Amino acid sequence: MQIHLVYVTCANTDEARTIAQDLVRNRLVACVNILGEIQSLYWWNDAVQEDRETAFFAKTTAENIDGVVKRVKEMHSYDCPAILTTPIENGNEDFLKWVGNECQKLG
């Protein structure tokens, strides 16, 4: 089973927590780590923007990626939220197995 790490930026901690709780509750991800406030600089509307945001990492299976992206987009306040995934190549096998098992327990 392929495990993926999902990175998402949010407008604030409340939004990150709300999205994270929904993803975990619905078994789209096994767990989420919400980071502290970050500084973000980016191009938007033809200008450099600078904002404070909150980011999180979620752990899920390859099979759940489409559902995670869809749900985050539905709940997110941004027009174009950053939702990035990367496959996990290696790690604690017990943890990776746990992620896979938790994402399979629906309901």
Buried (B, 14 or more C-beta within 10 A) or exposed (E): EEBBBBBBBBBEBEBBBBBBEBBBEBBBBBBBEBBEEEEBEEEEEEEEEEEEBBBBBBBBBBEBBEBBBEBBEEBBEBEEBBBEBEEBEEEEEEBBEBBBEBBEEEE
